[in-house]
Amino acid sequence: MEVLIKDKFYRYKCSECSKQFSGLANFNAHKKIHTTPKIVSHRKPKQLKCPLCKYEDIKSKLIHHFGEKHEVVVKAENMQFNSLEEFHFWKLEEEKTTRSFFVKNRSSSNVSNGTKTIYNCHRSGKYIAKGNNKRHLKYKGSNKINAFCPANITVIQEANICKVDYVKMHIGHQNNLGHLFLSQEKKRELASKIAAKIPLAAILDEIRDSMTSANFSRIHLLTKKDLHNIEQTYNLNATPVRHRNDAISVQAWVNELQKSNSVLFYKPQDDLSEEHACLKREDFVLILMTEGQKEMLDKFGGDCICVDGTHGITSYGFELVTLLVLDDMREGFPCAFMISNRTDEDVMCILFSCIRKSLQSKISPKVFMSDMAESFFNAWIKIMSPPEYRLYCCWHVDRAWRKNLSKISAKDMQVVVYQQLRTLLQETDVKAFSLMLETFLKSLYENEATLEFANYFKIHYANKVDSWAYSYRLNSGLNTNMHLERMHHTIKYIYLKGKHNKRLDRAISALLKFVRDKLFDQLITIHKGKLCTKLRELRSRHKSSQELDHNLVIKMDTVWQVPSSTTQEIYLVEQRKVDCACKIVCLECDACFHQYSCTCIDSSVRYNMCKHIHLVCRYEQHLPGEKNAESLITETDSDQVYPAYSTTSKFQRWQCPNNSRMYF
């Protein structure tokens, strides 16, 4: 009988020798005979470069190289200290004496007889650039000499005993003060002074005044930049900065201000607003108005409203738009802020809508003043009530004229045209102004050299005379936007310290501090009084009036005729209010600046109590001159503006017992 042998199945086959295996364990054991043994590579010793030549080798051979090739013997001094604190004190004094600095490049290691720590010269080693090389290296260069300096301190600590091997020899560099760091002790001392709110300039003065030829050290090379770095390191100026990320910090500010209802609207970048579809994803809008600002706007918003914008408060290109009113001292007070990347009509409508919603009423001002861009005014009349006067700032008008006079090629013609423009601007009679304007335009179009300027003037000014001509703004109460200009200057150069501010959170903090200080000014005015600009001008005009002869005044029914002291013109002074309770009062004349009006520019346009009004008051009181005027105020403090408010009521006025007149 023939026996049939069944073929056996092998699942695993070796790719190297074609052997087959049915089990995985045998197959894995077989594969090891084909594995190439790993070659263990020993790490190459670190090569150090000689600072005196191009030789490179390990540390021990480099020390030998110094003595053999350069005749520099590197020796170590042995010392012992009773405590670690004693060692650190010696190290600090040695560094100060030798103008050197030793640093620990790696952590301490455990040895058989204690803990070993090595401090190397901070200038030893190779400079390794960090970052993307976007900035140049400092002018003094790197602290690293790109070579090996043998100076070091080796400390072995056994219990409380410190055994020290000190290599004092520095090779490859000089011990310059410019390459030293301030010690931690000095930094803490400076930080404590900064924390005590000592001005940085005063700290620098104290340090520099202490220098002599014998004690010149690294501290005397201190700069204001070093102090700012210390301030940042110790987080001493971090009140505005809630987070290193500016966007997160601004959100933290908004969350805090929303608790006091000071944020009227906030739309960060990369978000969409469901309420205002006109805002794009990349737009940023922040509108702020505190309760104090709201109260001032509600109280004084019916008189003058000024709106203007300024750049430069952050590095993001955002614009700060401010809405400002004039208080009862005729000084500007900011009532709302908007920080945004856009100031077009749509965004301005959002600002005014939020203000209207907060006040729960429309504002109906007598005067609305802004720059010559129409976006501010168009948005205002859409949301609020139209003003009685819509005025341009005369400074902005004059600046625009000067800039566009370059359209006239002839220099002598530029002078003539500018003089004619100023005459037009300052003309106070409407009929005379109309005739002068017609003649001026005709003369411009008749001359080919002024044709381009004529087209510019006709488009931008000829049909808007009521916004810039003096004849259309008589007794309006406002002529320039200087209150806003001054406020923006104060924020930039006092509250932001004249620096190029990068962060938005710092700008928000500066605005809130400015509003806080303005509110405190109001309290000081209430309780102590204040010599404001308008009152200084009023006193100056009174002094000027004393040089005029009151006998030249002629009274005609309800007006007084006063001849000009410089021209042949006759000015008319008219009484507007018999009693007024405002704060800007001339005590000698017993009249406030609202009580009379005069046809001169100083009164009708600049809104001052001019010298002609003071002269009329003297005429009515029959004051012969300075002697009688001074006798009326012998018991009045020359620096006193007005008696303070009573503390019993915020708006209570003090009543003079002599004539029942209300003074502030």
GINORMO-V837657 format. One record per pair of residues at least 4 apart in sequence whose C-alpha atoms are under 8 Angstrom apart, sorted by the first residue. I is the first residue (numbers start at 0). J is the second residue. If there is no record, write none. Layout:
BEGIN
i: <I & I>
j: <J & J>
END
This chain:
BEGIN
i: <8 & 9 & 9 & 9 & 10 & 10 & 10 & 10 & 11 & 11 & 11 & 11 & 11 & 11 & 12 & 12 & 12 & 12 & 12 & 13 & 13 & 13 & 13 & 13 & 14 & 15 & 19 & 20 & 20 & 21 & 22 & 23 & 24 & 25 & 26 & 27 & 28 & 29 & 30 & 44 & 45 & 45 & 46 & 46 & 46 & 46 & 47 & 47 & 47 & 47 & 47 & 47 & 47 & 48 & 48 & 48 & 48 & 48 & 48 & 48 & 48 & 49 & 49 & 49 & 49 & 49 & 49 & 50 & 50 & 50 & 50 & 50 & 50 & 50 & 51 & 51 & 51 & 55 & 56 & 56 & 57 & 58 & 59 & 60 & 61 & 62 & 62 & 62 & 63 & 64 & 64 & 65 & 65 & 65 & 65 & 65 & 66 & 66 & 66 & 66 & 67 & 73 & 73 & 73 & 74 & 74 & 74 & 75 & 75 & 75 & 75 & 76 & 76 & 76 & 76 & 76 & 77 & 77 & 77 & 77 & 78 & 78 & 78 & 78 & 79 & 79 & 79 & 79 & 80 & 80 & 80 & 80 & 80 & 80 & 81 & 81 & 81 & 81 & 81 & 82 & 82 & 82 & 82 & 83 & 83 & 83 & 83 & 83 & 84 & 85 & 86 & 86 & 87 & 88 & 89 & 90 & 91 & 92 & 93 & 93 & 94 & 94 & 94 & 94 & 95 & 95 & 97 & 98 & 98 & 98 & 98 & 99 & 99 & 99 & 100 & 100 & 100 & 100 & 101 & 101 & 101 & 101 & 101 & 101 & 102 & 102 & 102 & 102 & 103 & 103 & 103 & 103 & 104 & 104 & 104 & 105 & 106 & 107 & 107 & 107 & 107 & 108 & 108 & 108 & 109 & 109 & 109 & 110 & 110 & 112 & 112 & 113 & 113 & 113 & 113 & 114 & 114 & 114 & 114 & 115 & 115 & 115 & 115 & 116 & 116 & 116 & 117 & 117 & 117 & 117 & 118 & 118 & 118 & 119 & 119 & 119 & 119 & 119 & 120 & 120 & 120 & 120 & 121 & 121 & 122 & 122 & 122 & 122 & 123 & 123 & 123 & 123 & 123 & 123 & 123 & 124 & 124 & 124 & 124 & 124 & 124 & 125 & 125 & 125 & 125 & 126 & 126 & 126 & 126 & 126 & 128 & 136 & 136 & 137 & 139 & 142 & 144 & 144 & 146 & 147 & 147 & 148 & 148 & 148 & 149 & 149 & 149 & 149 & 150 & 150 & 150 & 150 & 150 & 150 & 151 & 151 & 151 & 152 & 152 & 152 & 152 & 153 & 153 & 153 & 154 & 154 & 154 & 154 & 155 & 155 & 155 & 156 & 156 & 156 & 157 & 157 & 169 & 174 & 175 & 176 & 176 & 177 & 177 & 179 & 180 & 181 & 181 & 181 & 181 & 182 & 183 & 184 & 185 & 185 & 186 & 186 & 187 & 188 & 189 & 189 & 189 & 190 & 190 & 190 & 190 & 190 & 191 & 192 & 192 & 192 & 193 & 193 & 193 & 193 & 193 & 194 & 197 & 197 & 198 & 199 & 199 & 199 & 200 & 200 & 201 & 202 & 203 & 203 & 203 & 203 & 204 & 205 & 206 & 206 & 206 & 207 & 210 & 210 & 210 & 211 & 215 & 216 & 217 & 221 & 221 & 222 & 223 & 224 & 225 & 226 & 227 & 228 & 229 & 230 & 230 & 230 & 231 & 231 & 231 & 236 & 237 & 239 & 239 & 239 & 239 & 240 & 240 & 240 & 240 & 241 & 241 & 241 & 241 & 241 & 242 & 242 & 243 & 243 & 244 & 245 & 245 & 245 & 245 & 246 & 247 & 248 & 248 & 249 & 249 & 249 & 250 & 251 & 252 & 252 & 253 & 253 & 253 & 254 & 255 & 256 & 256 & 256 & 257 & 257 & 259 & 260 & 260 & 261 & 261 & 261 & 261 & 262 & 262 & 262 & 262 & 262 & 263 & 263 & 263 & 263 & 263 & 263 & 263 & 264 & 264 & 264 & 264 & 264 & 265 & 265 & 265 & 265 & 266 & 266 & 266 & 266 & 266 & 266 & 266 & 267 & 267 & 267 & 267 & 268 & 268 & 268 & 268 & 269 & 269 & 269 & 270 & 270 & 271 & 271 & 271 & 271 & 272 & 272 & 275 & 277 & 278 & 278 & 282 & 282 & 282 & 283 & 283 & 283 & 283 & 284 & 284 & 284 & 284 & 285 & 285 & 285 & 286 & 286 & 286 & 286 & 286 & 287 & 287 & 287 & 288 & 288 & 288 & 288 & 288 & 289 & 289 & 290 & 291 & 291 & 292 & 292 & 292 & 292 & 292 & 293 & 293 & 293 & 293 & 294 & 295 & 295 & 295 & 295 & 295 & 295 & 296 & 296 & 296 & 297 & 297 & 299 & 299 & 299 & 299 & 299 & 300 & 300 & 300 & 300 & 300 & 301 & 301 & 301 & 301 & 302 & 302 & 302 & 302 & 302 & 303 & 303 & 303 & 303 & 303 & 303 & 303 & 303 & 303 & 304 & 304 & 304 & 304 & 304 & 304 & 304 & 304 & 305 & 305 & 305 & 305 & 305 & 305 & 305 & 305 & 305 & 306 & 306 & 306 & 306 & 306 & 306 & 306 & 306 & 306 & 306 & 307 & 307 & 307 & 307 & 307 & 307 & 308 & 308 & 308 & 308 & 309 & 309 & 309 & 309 & 310 & 310 & 310 & 310 & 311 & 311 & 311 & 311 & 311 & 312 & 312 & 312 & 312 & 312 & 312 & 312 & 312 & 312 & 313 & 313 & 313 & 313 & 313 & 313 & 313 & 314 & 314 & 314 & 314 & 315 & 316 & 317 & 317 & 317 & 317 & 318 & 318 & 318 & 318 & 318 & 319 & 319 & 319 & 319 & 320 & 320 & 320 & 320 & 321 & 321 & 321 & 321 & 321 & 321 & 322 & 322 & 322 & 322 & 323 & 323 & 323 & 323 & 323 & 323 & 324 & 324 & 324 & 324 & 325 & 325 & 325 & 325 & 326 & 326 & 326 & 327 & 327 & 328 & 328 & 328 & 328 & 329 & 330 & 330 & 331 & 331 & 332 & 333 & 337 & 341 & 342 & 342 & 342 & 343 & 343 & 343 & 344 & 344 & 344 & 344 & 344 & 345 & 345 & 346 & 347 & 347 & 347 & 347 & 347 & 348 & 348 & 348 & 348 & 348 & 349 & 350 & 351 & 351 & 351 & 351 & 351 & 352 & 352 & 353 & 354 & 355 & 355 & 355 & 355 & 355 & 355 & 356 & 361 & 361 & 361 & 362 & 362 & 363 & 363 & 363 & 363 & 364 & 364 & 364 & 364 & 365 & 365 & 365 & 365 & 366 & 366 & 366 & 366 & 366 & 366 & 366 & 366 & 367 & 367 & 367 & 367 & 367 & 368 & 368 & 368 & 368 & 368 & 369 & 369 & 369 & 369 & 369 & 369 & 370 & 370 & 370 & 371 & 371 & 371 & 373 & 374 & 375 & 376 & 377 & 378 & 379 & 379 & 379 & 380 & 380 & 388 & 388 & 388 & 389 & 389 & 390 & 390 & 390 & 390 & 390 & 391 & 391 & 391 & 391 & 391 & 392 & 392 & 392 & 392 & 392 & 393 & 393 & 393 & 393 & 394 & 394 & 394 & 395 & 396 & 396 & 397 & 398 & 399 & 400 & 400 & 401 & 401 & 403 & 404 & 404 & 404 & 405 & 406 & 406 & 406 & 407 & 407 & 407 & 407 & 407 & 407 & 408 & 408 & 408 & 409 & 409 & 410 & 411 & 412 & 413 & 414 & 415 & 416 & 417 & 418 & 419 & 419 & 420 & 421 & 422 & 423 & 423 & 423 & 423 & 424 & 424 & 424 & 425 & 425 & 425 & 425 & 426 & 426 & 426 & 426 & 426 & 427 & 427 & 427 & 427 & 427 & 427 & 428 & 428 & 429 & 429 & 429 & 430 & 431 & 432 & 432 & 433 & 434 & 435 & 436 & 437 & 438 & 439 & 440 & 440 & 440 & 441 & 442 & 443 & 443 & 443 & 443 & 443 & 444 & 444 & 444 & 445 & 446 & 449 & 450 & 451 & 452 & 453 & 454 & 455 & 456 & 456 & 457 & 457 & 458 & 459 & 460 & 463 & 464 & 464 & 465 & 465 & 465 & 466 & 466 & 467 & 467 & 468 & 469 & 469 & 472 & 472 & 472 & 473 & 473 & 474 & 474 & 474 & 474 & 474 & 475 & 475 & 475 & 476 & 476 & 476 & 476 & 477 & 477 & 477 & 478 & 478 & 480 & 481 & 482 & 483 & 484 & 485 & 486 & 487 & 488 & 488 & 489 & 489 & 490 & 490 & 490 & 490 & 490 & 491 & 491 & 491 & 491 & 492 & 492 & 492 & 493 & 494 & 494 & 494 & 495 & 495 & 495 & 495 & 500 & 500 & 502 & 503 & 504 & 505 & 506 & 507 & 508 & 509 & 510 & 511 & 512 & 513 & 514 & 515 & 516 & 517 & 518 & 519 & 520 & 521 & 522 & 523 & 523 & 523 & 524 & 524 & 524 & 525 & 525 & 526 & 526 & 526 & 526 & 527 & 527 & 528 & 528 & 528 & 528 & 528 & 529 & 529 & 529 & 530 & 530 & 530 & 530 & 530 & 531 & 532 & 533 & 533 & 533 & 534 & 534 & 534 & 534 & 535 & 536 & 536 & 537 & 537 & 537 & 537 & 537 & 538 & 538 & 539 & 540 & 540 & 540 & 540 & 540 & 541 & 541 & 541 & 541 & 541 & 542 & 543 & 543 & 544 & 544 & 544 & 544 & 545 & 545 & 545 & 547 & 547 & 548 & 548 & 549 & 549 & 549 & 549 & 549 & 550 & 551 & 551 & 552 & 552 & 552 & 552 & 552 & 552 & 552 & 553 & 553 & 553 & 554 & 554 & 554 & 555 & 555 & 557 & 557 & 558 & 558 & 558 & 558 & 559 & 559 & 559 & 559 & 560 & 560 & 560 & 560 & 561 & 561 & 561 & 561 & 561 & 561 & 562 & 562 & 562 & 562 & 563 & 563 & 563 & 563 & 570 & 570 & 570 & 570 & 571 & 571 & 572 & 572 & 572 & 572 & 572 & 572 & 572 & 573 & 573 & 573 & 574 & 574 & 574 & 575 & 575 & 575 & 575 & 576 & 576 & 576 & 577 & 578 & 578 & 579 & 579 & 579 & 579 & 580 & 580 & 580 & 580 & 581 & 581 & 581 & 581 & 581 & 582 & 582 & 582 & 582 & 583 & 583 & 583 & 584 & 584 & 584 & 584 & 584 & 585 & 585 & 585 & 585 & 586 & 586 & 587 & 587 & 587 & 587 & 588 & 588 & 588 & 588 & 590 & 590 & 591 & 591 & 592 & 592 & 593 & 595 & 595 & 596 & 596 & 596 & 596 & 597 & 597 & 597 & 597 & 597 & 598 & 598 & 599 & 599 & 600 & 600 & 601 & 601 & 601 & 601 & 601 & 602 & 602 & 602 & 602 & 603 & 608 & 608 & 609 & 610 & 611 & 612 & 613 & 614 & 615 & 616 & 617 & 617 & 617 & 618 & 622 & 622 & 623 & 624 & 625 & 626 & 627 & 628 & 629 & 632 & 635 & 641 & 641 & 642 & 642 & 642 & 643 & 643 & 644 & 644 & 644 & 644 & 644 & 644 & 644 & 645 & 645 & 645 & 645 & 647 & 652 & 652 & 652 & 653 & 653 & 653 & 654 & 654 & 654 & 654 & 655 & 655 & 655 & 655 & 656>
j: <21 & 19 & 20 & 21 & 19 & 20 & 21 & 22 & 19 & 20 & 21 & 22 & 23 & 26 & 17 & 18 & 19 & 20 & 26 & 17 & 18 & 19 & 26 & 30 & 18 & 33 & 26 & 25 & 26 & 26 & 26 & 27 & 28 & 29 & 30 & 31 & 32 & 33 & 34 & 57 & 56 & 57 & 55 & 56 & 57 & 58 & 55 & 56 & 57 & 58 & 61 & 146 & 147 & 53 & 54 & 55 & 56 & 61 & 145 & 146 & 147 & 53 & 54 & 55 & 61 & 146 & 147 & 144 & 145 & 146 & 147 & 148 & 170 & 171 & 69 & 170 & 171 & 61 & 60 & 61 & 61 & 62 & 63 & 64 & 65 & 66 & 73 & 149 & 67 & 68 & 69 & 69 & 70 & 71 & 72 & 73 & 70 & 71 & 72 & 73 & 71 & 149 & 166 & 168 & 166 & 167 & 168 & 164 & 165 & 166 & 167 & 163 & 164 & 165 & 166 & 167 & 162 & 163 & 164 & 165 & 162 & 163 & 164 & 165 & 160 & 161 & 162 & 163 & 85 & 86 & 160 & 161 & 162 & 163 & 85 & 86 & 159 & 160 & 161 & 86 & 159 & 160 & 161 & 87 & 156 & 159 & 160 & 161 & 88 & 89 & 90 & 161 & 91 & 92 & 93 & 94 & 95 & 96 & 97 & 99 & 98 & 99 & 100 & 101 & 99 & 216 & 174 & 174 & 175 & 176 & 179 & 120 & 174 & 179 & 120 & 121 & 179 & 180 & 118 & 119 & 120 & 121 & 151 & 152 & 118 & 119 & 120 & 121 & 116 & 117 & 118 & 119 & 117 & 118 & 119 & 117 & 116 & 114 & 115 & 116 & 117 & 114 & 115 & 116 & 113 & 114 & 115 & 114 & 115 & 155 & 157 & 155 & 156 & 157 & 158 & 154 & 155 & 156 & 157 & 153 & 154 & 155 & 156 & 153 & 154 & 155 & 151 & 152 & 153 & 154 & 151 & 152 & 153 & 123 & 149 & 150 & 151 & 152 & 148 & 149 & 150 & 151 & 142 & 143 & 142 & 143 & 144 & 148 & 143 & 144 & 145 & 146 & 147 & 148 & 149 & 143 & 144 & 145 & 146 & 147 & 148 & 143 & 144 & 145 & 146 & 141 & 142 & 143 & 144 & 145 & 132 & 140 & 141 & 141 & 177 & 178 & 171 & 172 & 171 & 170 & 171 & 169 & 170 & 171 & 166 & 168 & 169 & 170 & 165 & 166 & 167 & 168 & 169 & 170 & 165 & 166 & 167 & 163 & 164 & 165 & 166 & 163 & 164 & 165 & 161 & 162 & 163 & 164 & 161 & 162 & 163 & 160 & 161 & 162 & 161 & 162 & 173 & 178 & 179 & 216 & 217 & 217 & 220 & 217 & 217 & 185 & 186 & 217 & 218 & 186 & 187 & 188 & 189 & 218 & 190 & 229 & 191 & 192 & 193 & 226 & 229 & 194 & 229 & 230 & 233 & 235 & 195 & 196 & 197 & 202 & 197 & 198 & 199 & 230 & 235 & 235 & 201 & 202 & 202 & 203 & 223 & 226 & 204 & 223 & 205 & 206 & 207 & 221 & 222 & 223 & 208 & 209 & 210 & 218 & 219 & 219 & 214 & 215 & 219 & 215 & 219 & 220 & 221 & 225 & 226 & 226 & 227 & 228 & 229 & 230 & 231 & 232 & 233 & 234 & 235 & 236 & 235 & 236 & 237 & 240 & 241 & 504 & 505 & 507 & 508 & 245 & 248 & 504 & 505 & 247 & 248 & 249 & 251 & 252 & 247 & 248 & 247 & 248 & 248 & 249 & 502 & 503 & 504 & 250 & 251 & 252 & 504 & 253 & 503 & 504 & 254 & 255 & 256 & 504 & 257 & 262 & 265 & 258 & 259 & 260 & 261 & 262 & 261 & 262 & 289 & 289 & 290 & 287 & 288 & 289 & 290 & 285 & 286 & 287 & 288 & 289 & 285 & 286 & 287 & 288 & 353 & 354 & 357 & 284 & 285 & 286 & 287 & 353 & 283 & 284 & 285 & 286 & 270 & 271 & 272 & 282 & 283 & 284 & 285 & 282 & 283 & 284 & 285 & 280 & 281 & 282 & 283 & 280 & 281 & 282 & 280 & 281 & 276 & 278 & 279 & 280 & 276 & 278 & 349 & 345 & 282 & 346 & 339 & 340 & 341 & 338 & 339 & 340 & 341 & 337 & 338 & 339 & 340 & 337 & 338 & 339 & 335 & 336 & 337 & 338 & 350 & 335 & 336 & 337 & 292 & 293 & 334 & 335 & 336 & 293 & 335 & 294 & 295 & 518 & 296 & 333 & 334 & 335 & 514 & 297 & 334 & 335 & 358 & 298 & 299 & 300 & 324 & 326 & 332 & 334 & 300 & 324 & 334 & 301 & 358 & 303 & 324 & 325 & 326 & 327 & 304 & 324 & 362 & 363 & 364 & 362 & 363 & 364 & 365 & 324 & 325 & 364 & 365 & 366 & 324 & 325 & 364 & 365 & 366 & 367 & 368 & 476 & 477 & 322 & 323 & 324 & 325 & 364 & 366 & 367 & 368 & 321 & 322 & 323 & 324 & 367 & 368 & 369 & 480 & 483 & 320 & 321 & 322 & 323 & 367 & 368 & 369 & 370 & 375 & 483 & 320 & 321 & 322 & 369 & 370 & 483 & 318 & 319 & 320 & 321 & 318 & 319 & 320 & 487 & 316 & 317 & 318 & 319 & 316 & 317 & 318 & 499 & 500 & 317 & 318 & 319 & 491 & 499 & 500 & 501 & 503 & 506 & 317 & 499 & 500 & 501 & 502 & 503 & 506 & 499 & 500 & 501 & 502 & 501 & 340 & 338 & 339 & 340 & 341 & 338 & 339 & 340 & 341 & 342 & 336 & 337 & 338 & 339 & 336 & 337 & 338 & 342 & 333 & 334 & 335 & 336 & 337 & 483 & 333 & 334 & 335 & 336 & 331 & 332 & 333 & 334 & 335 & 483 & 331 & 332 & 333 & 334 & 329 & 330 & 331 & 332 & 330 & 331 & 332 & 581 & 582 & 531 & 533 & 582 & 583 & 533 & 482 & 531 & 482 & 483 & 517 & 514 & 350 & 346 & 346 & 347 & 374 & 347 & 374 & 375 & 348 & 374 & 375 & 377 & 378 & 349 & 378 & 350 & 351 & 374 & 375 & 378 & 379 & 352 & 378 & 379 & 381 & 382 & 353 & 354 & 355 & 378 & 379 & 382 & 383 & 356 & 382 & 357 & 358 & 359 & 360 & 361 & 362 & 382 & 383 & 360 & 382 & 383 & 384 & 383 & 384 & 383 & 384 & 385 & 386 & 384 & 385 & 386 & 387 & 386 & 387 & 388 & 475 & 386 & 387 & 388 & 389 & 390 & 475 & 476 & 477 & 376 & 386 & 388 & 389 & 390 & 389 & 390 & 391 & 392 & 480 & 375 & 376 & 390 & 391 & 392 & 480 & 391 & 392 & 395 & 391 & 395 & 396 & 377 & 378 & 379 & 380 & 381 & 382 & 383 & 384 & 385 & 384 & 385 & 466 & 472 & 475 & 465 & 466 & 465 & 466 & 467 & 472 & 478 & 395 & 396 & 466 & 467 & 479 & 396 & 467 & 478 & 479 & 480 & 397 & 467 & 478 & 479 & 398 & 479 & 480 & 399 & 400 & 467 & 401 & 402 & 403 & 404 & 417 & 405 & 417 & 452 & 413 & 417 & 452 & 413 & 449 & 451 & 452 & 412 & 413 & 448 & 449 & 451 & 452 & 412 & 413 & 448 & 413 & 448 & 414 & 415 & 416 & 417 & 418 & 419 & 420 & 421 & 422 & 423 & 439 & 424 & 425 & 426 & 432 & 435 & 436 & 468 & 467 & 468 & 469 & 468 & 469 & 470 & 600 & 431 & 432 & 468 & 469 & 470 & 432 & 469 & 470 & 471 & 473 & 600 & 432 & 470 & 433 & 470 & 471 & 434 & 435 & 436 & 470 & 437 & 438 & 439 & 440 & 441 & 442 & 443 & 444 & 453 & 457 & 445 & 446 & 447 & 449 & 450 & 452 & 453 & 449 & 450 & 453 & 450 & 450 & 453 & 454 & 455 & 456 & 457 & 458 & 459 & 460 & 461 & 461 & 462 & 462 & 463 & 464 & 467 & 468 & 471 & 470 & 471 & 472 & 471 & 472 & 471 & 472 & 472 & 473 & 604 & 478 & 603 & 604 & 603 & 604 & 596 & 602 & 603 & 604 & 606 & 603 & 604 & 606 & 603 & 604 & 605 & 606 & 604 & 605 & 606 & 604 & 605 & 484 & 485 & 486 & 487 & 488 & 489 & 490 & 491 & 492 & 493 & 493 & 494 & 494 & 495 & 509 & 510 & 513 & 495 & 496 & 497 & 498 & 496 & 497 & 498 & 497 & 509 & 512 & 513 & 500 & 505 & 506 & 509 & 505 & 506 & 506 & 507 & 508 & 509 & 510 & 511 & 512 & 513 & 514 & 515 & 516 & 517 & 518 & 519 & 520 & 521 & 522 & 523 & 524 & 525 & 526 & 527 & 528 & 529 & 528 & 529 & 643 & 643 & 644 & 643 & 644 & 645 & 646 & 642 & 643 & 639 & 640 & 641 & 642 & 643 & 639 & 640 & 641 & 534 & 535 & 638 & 639 & 640 & 535 & 536 & 537 & 583 & 607 & 538 & 583 & 584 & 640 & 539 & 540 & 607 & 541 & 585 & 607 & 608 & 609 & 542 & 585 & 543 & 544 & 608 & 609 & 610 & 613 & 545 & 609 & 610 & 613 & 614 & 546 & 547 & 610 & 610 & 611 & 613 & 614 & 614 & 624 & 625 & 564 & 614 & 552 & 614 & 614 & 615 & 617 & 618 & 623 & 618 & 561 & 562 & 559 & 560 & 561 & 562 & 614 & 615 & 618 & 559 & 560 & 561 & 558 & 559 & 560 & 559 & 560 & 573 & 574 & 571 & 572 & 573 & 574 & 571 & 572 & 573 & 615 & 569 & 570 & 571 & 572 & 569 & 570 & 571 & 572 & 611 & 615 & 567 & 568 & 569 & 570 & 567 & 568 & 569 & 570 & 597 & 598 & 599 & 611 & 597 & 598 & 595 & 596 & 597 & 598 & 611 & 612 & 615 & 595 & 596 & 597 & 594 & 595 & 596 & 593 & 594 & 595 & 596 & 593 & 594 & 595 & 594 & 594 & 660 & 591 & 593 & 594 & 661 & 660 & 661 & 662 & 663 & 591 & 593 & 661 & 662 & 663 & 591 & 641 & 662 & 663 & 591 & 592 & 663 & 589 & 590 & 591 & 592 & 662 & 589 & 590 & 591 & 592 & 590 & 632 & 628 & 629 & 631 & 632 & 613 & 616 & 617 & 620 & 594 & 616 & 595 & 608 & 607 & 608 & 608 & 608 & 612 & 602 & 603 & 608 & 612 & 602 & 603 & 609 & 611 & 612 & 602 & 603 & 603 & 604 & 604 & 605 & 605 & 606 & 607 & 608 & 609 & 606 & 607 & 608 & 609 & 607 & 612 & 613 & 613 & 614 & 615 & 616 & 617 & 618 & 619 & 620 & 621 & 622 & 623 & 622 & 627 & 628 & 627 & 628 & 629 & 630 & 631 & 632 & 633 & 636 & 639 & 662 & 663 & 653 & 662 & 663 & 653 & 663 & 648 & 649 & 650 & 651 & 652 & 653 & 663 & 649 & 651 & 652 & 653 & 651 & 661 & 662 & 663 & 661 & 662 & 663 & 659 & 660 & 661 & 662 & 659 & 660 & 661 & 662 & 660>
END
